[in-house]
Amino acid sequence: MPELPDVEGFRRELADKLPGRQVRRVEVRDAGVLRNATARGLSSNLVKHTFRDPRRHGKWLILPTDGPVLLVHSGMTGHPYFAAEGAAERRYERLVIGLDHGELRYADLRKLRGVWLAPDDDATTEVMGKQGPDALDLVSPSFRDAFTTRCRPCCCSIRALNRQRICPRRPRLCRS
Protein backbone atom coordinates (compact mmCIF):
# COMPACT_ATOMS: atom_id res chain seq x y z
CA MET A 1 0.00 0.00 0.00
CA PRO A 2 1.45 3.40 -0.83
CA GLU A 3 2.34 4.89 2.49
CA LEU A 4 2.65 8.55 3.30
CA PRO A 5 6.34 8.67 2.19
CA ASP A 6 5.36 7.16 -1.18
CA VAL A 7 2.65 9.76 -1.72
CA GLU A 8 5.08 12.49 -0.68
CA GLY A 9 7.48 11.08 -3.29
CA PHE A 10 4.73 11.30 -5.94
CA ARG A 11 4.12 14.92 -4.90
CA ARG A 12 7.80 15.82 -5.11
CA GLU A 13 8.19 14.19 -8.52
CA LEU A 14 5.18 16.08 -9.86
CA ALA A 15 6.24 19.35 -8.17
CA ASP A 16 9.27 19.44 -10.47
CA LYS A 17 7.31 19.00 -13.70
CA LEU A 18 3.61 19.82 -13.32
CA PRO A 19 3.25 23.48 -12.24
CA GLY A 20 2.63 25.79 -15.19
CA ARG A 21 1.62 22.97 -17.54
CA GLN A 22 -1.66 23.47 -19.37
CA VAL A 23 -4.08 20.58 -19.94
CA ARG A 24 -4.58 19.93 -23.68
CA ARG A 25 -6.49 16.63 -23.59
CA VAL A 26 -7.81 14.01 -21.18
CA GLU A 27 -7.83 10.34 -22.14
CA VAL A 28 -9.67 8.07 -19.73
CA ARG A 29 -8.63 4.53 -20.56
CA ASP A 30 -10.58 2.96 -17.72
CA ALA A 31 -13.44 4.90 -16.14
CA GLY A 32 -13.23 2.57 -13.14
CA VAL A 33 -10.70 4.92 -11.53
CA LEU A 34 -13.02 7.94 -11.73
CA ARG A 35 -14.92 8.34 -8.49
CA ASN A 36 -17.12 11.42 -8.87
CA ALA A 37 -16.87 12.39 -12.53
CA THR A 38 -17.47 10.91 -15.93
CA ALA A 39 -14.76 10.76 -18.58
CA ARG A 40 -16.50 13.55 -20.51
CA GLY A 41 -16.95 15.64 -17.35
CA LEU A 42 -13.32 15.26 -16.33
CA SER A 43 -12.16 16.32 -19.77
CA SER A 44 -14.49 19.31 -20.11
CA ASN A 45 -13.54 20.56 -16.64
CA LEU A 46 -9.75 20.18 -16.98
CA VAL A 47 -8.92 21.11 -20.59
CA LYS A 48 -7.38 24.59 -20.94
CA HIS A 49 -6.61 24.84 -17.22
CA THR A 50 -3.07 25.17 -15.88
CA PHE A 51 -1.68 23.10 -13.01
CA ARG A 52 -0.33 24.83 -9.91
CA ASP A 53 1.93 23.41 -7.17
CA PRO A 54 0.82 19.96 -6.01
CA ARG A 55 0.12 19.35 -2.33
CA ARG A 56 -0.40 16.33 -0.14
CA HIS A 57 -2.48 15.72 2.94
CA GLY A 58 -2.15 12.28 4.42
CA LYS A 59 -2.44 9.86 1.52
CA TRP A 60 -4.31 12.34 -0.68
CA LEU A 61 -2.39 13.92 -3.55
CA ILE A 62 -3.94 17.30 -4.34
CA LEU A 63 -3.30 18.62 -7.85
CA PRO A 64 -4.82 22.11 -8.15
CA THR A 65 -5.25 23.99 -11.39
CA ASP A 66 -6.28 27.58 -11.97
CA GLY A 67 -9.83 26.17 -11.82
CA PRO A 68 -10.79 22.70 -10.62
CA VAL A 69 -8.68 20.45 -8.40
CA LEU A 70 -7.73 16.89 -9.25
CA LEU A 71 -7.50 14.64 -6.18
CA VAL A 72 -5.72 11.30 -6.24
CA HIS A 73 -5.85 8.61 -3.58
CA SER A 74 -3.58 5.81 -4.77
CA GLY A 75 -5.00 3.03 -2.63
CA MET A 76 -2.75 0.00 -2.66
CA THR A 77 -1.41 0.07 -6.21
CA GLY A 78 -2.00 3.49 -7.77
CA HIS A 79 0.87 5.55 -9.12
CA PRO A 80 0.53 9.06 -10.58
CA TYR A 81 3.56 10.17 -12.55
CA PHE A 82 4.82 12.57 -15.21
CA ALA A 83 6.00 11.19 -18.56
CA ALA A 84 7.36 12.69 -21.73
CA GLU A 85 4.81 12.72 -24.52
CA GLY A 86 5.04 9.47 -26.45
CA ALA A 87 7.01 7.70 -23.70
CA ALA A 88 6.47 3.96 -23.35
CA GLU A 89 3.30 3.09 -21.49
CA ARG A 90 3.38 1.34 -18.14
CA ARG A 91 1.09 -1.53 -17.39
CA TYR A 92 -2.37 -0.67 -16.09
CA GLU A 93 -2.39 2.97 -17.22
CA ARG A 94 -5.93 4.13 -16.51
CA LEU A 95 -5.72 7.88 -17.16
CA VAL A 96 -3.52 10.07 -19.36
CA ILE A 97 -3.74 13.86 -19.17
CA GLY A 98 -1.95 15.41 -22.12
CA LEU A 99 -0.21 18.67 -21.28
CA ASP A 100 1.45 21.38 -23.35
CA HIS A 101 4.72 19.54 -22.56
CA GLY A 102 4.49 15.92 -21.44
CA GLU A 103 1.72 13.92 -19.81
CA LEU A 104 0.36 13.30 -16.34
CA ARG A 105 -0.41 9.58 -16.12
CA TYR A 106 -2.13 7.43 -13.54
CA ALA A 107 -1.47 3.69 -13.46
CA ASP A 108 -3.33 1.43 -11.05
CA LEU A 109 -3.48 -2.35 -11.01
CA ARG A 110 -6.37 -2.89 -8.61
CA LYS A 111 -8.35 0.39 -8.78
CA LEU A 112 -9.18 0.34 -5.08
CA ARG A 113 -9.24 4.13 -4.77
CA GLY A 114 -8.78 6.50 -7.70
CA VAL A 115 -9.27 10.04 -8.98
CA TRP A 116 -11.77 12.69 -7.90
CA LEU A 117 -12.49 16.17 -9.20
CA ALA A 118 -13.36 19.14 -7.00
CA PRO A 119 -14.67 22.37 -8.57
CA ASP A 120 -12.14 24.46 -6.59
CA ASP A 121 -9.79 24.42 -3.60
CA ASP A 122 -12.62 25.14 -1.16
CA ALA A 123 -14.47 21.99 -2.26
CA THR A 124 -11.58 19.58 -1.62
CA THR A 125 -12.76 19.00 1.96
CA GLU A 126 -16.12 17.81 0.64
CA VAL A 127 -14.33 15.20 -1.46
CA MET A 128 -11.68 14.11 1.06
CA GLY A 129 -13.84 14.37 4.16
CA LYS A 130 -12.67 15.89 7.40
CA GLN A 131 -8.95 15.31 7.80
CA GLY A 132 -6.89 15.52 10.93
CA PRO A 133 -3.46 17.08 11.06
CA ASP A 134 -0.99 15.82 8.50
CA ALA A 135 1.64 13.55 10.03
CA LEU A 136 4.56 15.46 8.49
CA ASP A 137 3.25 18.73 9.92
CA LEU A 138 3.23 17.44 13.49
CA VAL A 139 6.12 18.17 15.74
CA SER A 140 6.66 16.14 18.86
CA PRO A 141 4.57 18.20 21.36
CA SER A 142 1.61 18.63 19.00
CA PHE A 143 1.77 14.95 18.09
CA ARG A 144 1.59 14.01 21.75
CA ASP A 145 -1.24 16.50 22.33
CA ALA A 146 -3.29 15.09 19.44
CA PHE A 147 -3.39 11.70 21.15
CA THR A 148 -3.63 12.67 24.81
CA THR A 149 -6.92 14.49 24.23
CA ARG A 150 -8.65 11.32 22.95
CA CYS A 151 -7.93 8.60 25.52
CA ARG A 152 -5.08 7.07 27.39
CA PRO A 153 -3.09 5.23 24.70
CA CYS A 154 -1.68 2.75 27.21
CA CYS A 155 -5.13 1.69 28.37
CA CYS A 156 -6.43 1.32 24.80
CA SER A 157 -3.32 -0.58 23.75
CA ILE A 158 -3.61 -3.03 26.64
CA ARG A 159 -7.29 -3.66 25.84
CA ALA A 160 -6.46 -4.28 22.18
CA LEU A 161 -3.66 -6.67 23.09
CA ASN A 162 -5.90 -8.53 25.52
CA ARG A 163 -8.58 -8.95 22.84
CA GLN A 164 -5.94 -10.57 20.64
CA ARG A 165 -4.81 -12.75 23.59
CA ILE A 166 -1.34 -11.20 23.63
CA CYS A 167 0.33 -10.46 26.97
CA PRO A 168 1.04 -6.72 27.15
CA ARG A 169 4.09 -7.18 29.39
CA ARG A 170 5.70 -9.91 27.26
CA PRO A 171 4.85 -10.20 23.55
CA ARG A 172 3.60 -13.79 23.50
CA LEU A 173 0.21 -15.42 23.40
CA CYS A 174 -1.69 -15.46 26.69
CA ARG A 175 -2.88 -18.80 27.96
CA SER A 176 -6.43 -18.27 29.02
Secondary structure, DSSP 8 states (H G I E B T S, - for coil): ---HHHHHHHHHHHHHHSTT-BEEEEEES-GGGBSS--HHHHHHHHTT-BB---EEETTEEEEEBSS-EEEEE-TTTEEEEEE-TT----TTEEEEEEESSSEEEEEESS-SSEEEEESSGGGHHHHH------GGG--HHHHHHHHHTT--HHHHHHHHHHHTTB-SSSSSB---
